[in-house]
């Protein structure tokens, strides 16, 4: 199966859809789901130091027999302790993954680096210059966070991975504008949340009508998920998604074969999304705001994201 790619601002190519190992796969052995993803045709695998599953992802790829050169692997920088650096943290990740380099290395959360984002970004550039990653980028960054690191960046971020779905498109317009200005690819997590976590919203009937039209045009089944994934793909957004079922994985990949949405259908989705503002992954944004305001009063305060998952729940 051939997967289309997006061109990053450093010239590297990235598969437009990725299999993610966060959310339900936090702190779990991901060898089985990653194996299914590879068998389904996924070429882009997305993990993170915070997910605590880099090692089992590496095992899955090794046992799959697929050459590393055919895959695109993304991992993300977590919180740095003591004198740790982004380069040193990536070296640990590479050891767990069984790799000499990754394709993309992202700063996972800005809030755990508040007050030193510029320093951290220079460390990311060091990791790239050392050949440990082909591209570098960020995740969960607001416009203000991006502007802060762009002040010192000799290598601009290639990607910003954020929540993107129709109910927050209006709020994301400043992000999209800055991304476009610096040729930063927008990567989306949570793109299917309106279908699985927000049923009953104004988007539902619009997606259903479009799905029926696409099925008629294609002459084959089309799912609601494929409608929203196609919507994102047509905006040149890198889609990060996940599932435990091979048939669902294959469905997501098959979106490439679904006919394009018409300009009118794209406007209908945007219009329905504008009727309701709802984030499904708001915790990180709230903690970032809290940390920033507290640090203005206490420069020595160190903030950490507390996850509900026990193996990730560091005390603040």
C-alpha positions as CSV (number, residue, x, y, z in Angstrom):
1,X,0.0,0.0,0.0
2,X,1.4,3.4,-1.0
3,X,0.8,6.2,1.5
4,X,1.0,9.8,0.3
5,X,3.4,12.2,1.9
6,X,3.6,15.9,3.0
7,X,6.8,17.9,2.5
8,X,8.3,19.4,5.6
9,X,10.0,22.8,5.7
10,X,13.4,21.1,5.9
11,X,12.8,19.1,2.7
12,X,12.0,15.8,4.4
13,X,8.8,13.8,3.5
14,X,6.3,12.6,6.1
15,X,3.5,10.1,5.6
16,X,0.2,12.0,5.9
17,X,-1.3,9.5,8.4
18,X,0.3,8.1,11.5
19,X,-0.6,5.3,14.0
20,X,-0.4,6.8,17.5
21,X,0.4,5.0,20.7
22,X,-0.8,7.5,23.2
23,X,-4.2,7.8,24.9
24,X,-5.5,4.3,25.5
25,X,-2.0,2.8,25.0
26,X,-0.2,4.8,27.7
27,X,2.1,2.6,29.7
28,X,1.0,-0.5,27.9
29,X,2.8,-3.1,25.8
30,X,2.1,-1.9,22.3
31,X,3.8,-4.8,20.4
32,X,0.5,-6.3,19.3
33,X,-1.3,-3.1,18.1
34,X,1.9,-1.8,16.4
35,X,2.2,-5.2,14.7
36,X,-1.4,-4.9,13.5
37,X,-0.8,-1.3,12.3
38,X,2.3,-2.4,10.3
39,X,0.4,-5.3,8.8
40,X,-2.5,-2.9,7.9
41,X,-0.1,-0.7,6.0
42,X,0.8,2.1,8.4
43,X,4.3,3.4,7.6
44,X,4.3,6.2,10.2
45,X,4.4,5.3,13.9
46,X,4.0,8.0,16.6
47,X,5.2,7.4,20.2
48,X,6.6,9.6,23.1
49,X,8.9,9.3,26.1
50,X,5.9,10.1,28.2
51,X,3.9,7.1,26.8
52,X,6.4,4.6,28.3
53,X,6.0,2.3,25.3
54,X,9.0,3.1,23.0
55,X,10.7,-0.2,23.9
56,X,7.7,-2.4,22.9
57,X,7.2,-0.4,19.7
58,X,10.8,-1.1,18.8
59,X,10.3,-4.8,19.5
60,X,7.2,-4.8,17.2
61,X,9.1,-3.3,14.3
62,X,12.0,-5.6,14.8
63,X,9.9,-8.7,14.8
64,X,7.8,-7.5,11.8
65,X,10.8,-7.8,9.5
66,X,10.1,-4.4,7.9
67,X,13.3,-2.4,7.2
68,X,13.6,0.7,9.3
69,X,14.3,2.6,6.2
70,X,10.7,2.0,5.0
71,X,9.2,3.5,8.1
72,X,8.8,6.9,9.6
73,X,9.1,7.1,13.4
74,X,8.1,10.0,15.6
75,X,8.9,10.3,19.3
76,X,8.5,13.2,21.7
77,X,10.6,14.9,24.4
78,X,9.2,14.6,27.9
79,X,10.1,16.6,31.0
80,X,13.8,17.1,31.6
81,X,15.2,16.3,35.0
82,X,18.3,18.0,36.4
83,X,21.0,18.5,33.8
84,X,19.3,16.3,31.2
85,X,19.2,17.6,27.6
86,X,16.9,17.0,24.6
87,X,19.8,15.3,22.9
88,X,20.5,13.0,25.9
89,X,16.9,12.2,26.3
90,X,16.7,11.2,22.6
91,X,19.7,9.0,23.0
92,X,17.8,7.1,25.7
93,X,14.7,6.8,23.4
94,X,16.8,5.5,20.5
95,X,18.3,2.8,22.8
96,X,14.7,1.7,23.7
97,X,13.6,1.8,20.1
98,X,16.6,0.0,18.8
99,X,17.4,2.8,16.3
100,X,20.3,5.0,15.4
101,X,17.9,8.0,14.6
102,X,14.2,8.9,14.4
103,X,12.5,10.7,11.6
104,X,10.8,13.3,13.8
105,X,11.4,14.5,17.3
106,X,8.9,16.8,19.0
107,X,8.8,18.8,22.2
108,X,5.8,17.1,23.7
109,X,4.4,19.8,26.0
110,X,5.5,23.4,26.4
111,X,4.2,23.7,30.0
112,X,7.0,21.5,31.5
113,X,9.6,23.8,30.0
114,X,8.0,27.2,30.8
115,X,10.9,29.6,31.4
116,X,13.4,27.7,29.3
117,X,11.6,27.0,26.0
118,X,14.4,28.8,24.1
119,X,17.1,26.7,25.8
120,X,15.1,23.5,25.1
121,X,14.7,24.4,21.4
122,X,18.4,25.0,21.0
123,X,18.8,21.5,22.5
124,X,16.4,20.1,19.9
125,X,18.5,21.7,17.2
126,X,21.6,20.1,18.7
127,X,19.9,16.7,18.5
128,X,19.1,17.3,14.8
129,X,22.6,18.5,14.0
130,X,24.0,15.4,15.7
131,X,22.1,13.2,13.3
132,X,19.8,11.7,15.9
133,X,16.7,12.9,14.2
134,X,16.0,14.0,10.7
135,X,13.4,16.6,11.6
136,X,12.4,18.5,14.8
137,X,9.1,20.1,15.8
138,X,6.7,20.7,18.7
139,X,3.4,19.5,20.1
140,X,0.6,21.3,22.0
141,X,2.3,24.7,21.3
142,X,0.2,27.8,21.2
143,X,1.0,30.8,19.0
144,X,2.9,32.5,21.9
145,X,5.0,29.4,22.5
146,X,5.9,29.1,18.8
147,X,6.8,32.8,18.6
148,X,9.1,32.4,21.7
149,X,11.2,29.7,20.1
150,X,11.1,31.2,16.7
151,X,13.0,34.2,18.2
152,X,16.1,32.0,18.6
153,X,15.5,29.2,16.1
154,X,18.1,28.6,13.4
155,X,16.0,25.6,12.5
156,X,12.3,26.3,12.6
157,X,9.9,23.6,13.8
158,X,8.8,21.4,11.0
159,X,5.6,20.2,12.7
160,X,3.2,21.3,15.5
161,X,1.0,18.5,16.6
162,X,-2.2,19.8,18.2
163,X,-5.8,18.9,18.7
164,X,-7.6,19.6,15.4
165,X,-11.3,18.9,14.8
166,X,-14.2,21.0,13.4
167,X,-15.4,22.3,16.8
168,X,-12.2,24.3,17.4
169,X,-11.2,25.3,13.9
170,X,-12.2,29.0,14.5
171,X,-10.0,29.1,17.7
172,X,-7.1,27.6,15.7
173,X,-7.0,30.2,13.0
174,X,-4.0,32.1,14.6
175,X,-2.1,28.7,14.8
176,X,-2.9,28.0,11.1
177,X,-1.8,31.4,10.0
178,X,1.6,31.2,11.9
179,X,2.1,27.6,10.6
180,X,1.5,28.8,7.1
181,X,3.9,31.8,7.5
182,X,6.8,29.4,8.6
183,X,5.8,26.4,6.5
184,X,5.1,24.4,9.6
185,X,3.0,21.3,9.0
186,X,0.0,21.0,11.3
187,X,-0.4,17.5,12.8
188,X,-3.8,16.6,14.3
189,X,-4.6,14.4,17.2
190,X,-8.2,14.0,18.3
191,X,-9.5,14.5,14.8
192,X,-12.3,11.9,15.2
193,X,-13.3,13.0,18.7
194,X,-16.6,14.6,17.6
195,X,-17.7,11.2,16.4
196,X,-16.6,9.1,19.4
197,X,-16.7,11.6,22.3
198,X,-19.1,14.3,21.1
199,X,-22.1,12.6,19.6
200,X,-25.3,14.6,19.2
201,X,-23.6,17.8,18.0
202,X,-24.3,19.9,14.9
203,X,-21.6,18.1,13.0
204,X,-23.4,14.7,13.0
205,X,-26.1,15.3,10.3
206,X,-23.6,17.1,8.0
207,X,-21.1,14.2,8.2
208,X,-23.9,11.7,7.6
209,X,-25.1,13.5,4.4
210,X,-21.6,13.8,3.1
211,X,-20.9,10.1,3.8
212,X,-24.0,9.1,1.8
213,X,-22.9,11.2,-1.1
214,X,-19.4,9.8,-1.1
215,X,-20.7,6.2,-0.9
216,X,-22.9,6.9,-3.9
217,X,-20.0,8.5,-5.8
218,X,-17.5,5.8,-4.9
219,X,-19.8,2.8,-5.2
220,X,-18.3,1.4,-2.0
221,X,-18.8,1.9,1.7
222,X,-17.6,5.1,3.3
223,X,-17.6,5.7,7.1
224,X,-18.1,8.8,9.2
225,X,-14.5,8.6,10.3
226,X,-13.3,8.6,6.7
227,X,-15.3,11.8,6.1
228,X,-13.5,13.6,8.9
229,X,-10.1,12.2,8.0
230,X,-10.6,13.2,4.4
231,X,-11.6,16.7,5.6
232,X,-8.2,16.9,7.4
233,X,-6.2,15.4,4.6
234,X,-7.6,17.9,2.1
235,X,-6.3,20.7,4.4
236,X,-2.8,19.2,4.2
237,X,-3.0,18.2,7.9
238,X,-1.0,15.2,9.2
239,X,-3.5,12.9,10.9
240,X,-2.5,10.9,14.0
241,X,-5.0,8.3,14.9
242,X,-5.2,4.9,16.6
243,X,-7.3,1.8,17.1
244,X,-6.9,-1.7,18.5
245,X,-8.8,-3.3,15.5
246,X,-7.1,-4.1,12.2
247,X,-10.3,-3.5,10.2
248,X,-10.5,0.1,11.7
249,X,-6.8,0.7,10.9
250,X,-7.4,-0.5,7.3
251,X,-10.5,1.8,7.1
252,X,-8.4,4.8,8.1
253,X,-5.7,4.1,5.6
254,X,-8.4,3.5,2.9
255,X,-9.4,7.1,3.3
256,X,-6.8,7.9,0.6
257,X,-9.1,6.1,-1.9
258,X,-12.2,8.0,-0.8
259,X,-13.3,10.7,-3.3
260,X,-12.5,14.3,-2.3
261,X,-15.0,16.4,-0.5
262,X,-16.4,19.2,-2.6
263,X,-15.6,22.9,-1.6
264,X,-19.3,23.2,-0.5
265,X,-19.0,20.1,1.7
266,X,-15.8,21.4,3.3
267,X,-17.7,24.7,4.0
268,X,-20.6,22.7,5.5
269,X,-18.3,20.9,8.0
270,X,-16.6,24.2,8.9
271,X,-20.0,25.9,9.4
272,X,-21.3,23.1,11.6
273,X,-18.1,23.2,13.6
274,X,-18.4,26.9,14.1
275,X,-21.8,26.4,15.9
276,X,-20.2,24.8,18.9
277,X,-16.8,25.3,20.6
278,X,-15.6,22.2,22.3
279,X,-12.2,20.8,23.0
280,X,-11.8,17.2,23.9
281,X,-8.1,17.4,25.1
282,X,-8.2,20.6,27.2
283,X,-6.2,19.5,30.2
284,X,-2.8,20.3,28.7
285,X,-3.9,23.7,27.7
286,X,-5.4,24.5,31.1
287,X,-2.2,23.4,32.9
288,X,0.0,25.4,30.5
289,X,-2.1,28.6,31.3
290,X,-1.9,27.8,35.1
291,X,1.9,27.3,35.0
292,X,2.5,30.4,33.1
293,X,0.5,32.6,35.4
294,X,2.1,31.0,38.5
295,X,5.6,31.4,37.1
296,X,5.0,35.1,36.7
297,X,4.8,35.3,40.5
298,X,7.3,32.6,41.4
299,X,10.2,32.0,39.0
300,X,11.3,28.9,41.0
301,X,8.0,27.1,40.6
302,X,8.2,23.9,38.6
303,X,5.1,22.6,36.9
304,X,4.3,19.1,35.8
305,X,1.4,17.6,34.0
306,X,-0.4,15.1,36.2
307,X,-1.9,12.2,34.2
308,X,-4.6,10.0,35.6
309,X,-2.6,7.0,34.6
310,X,-0.8,5.9,37.8
311,X,2.5,5.2,36.0
312,X,2.7,8.7,34.7
313,X,1.2,10.6,37.7
314,X,4.1,12.7,39.0
315,X,3.3,14.8,42.1
316,X,3.3,18.5,41.4
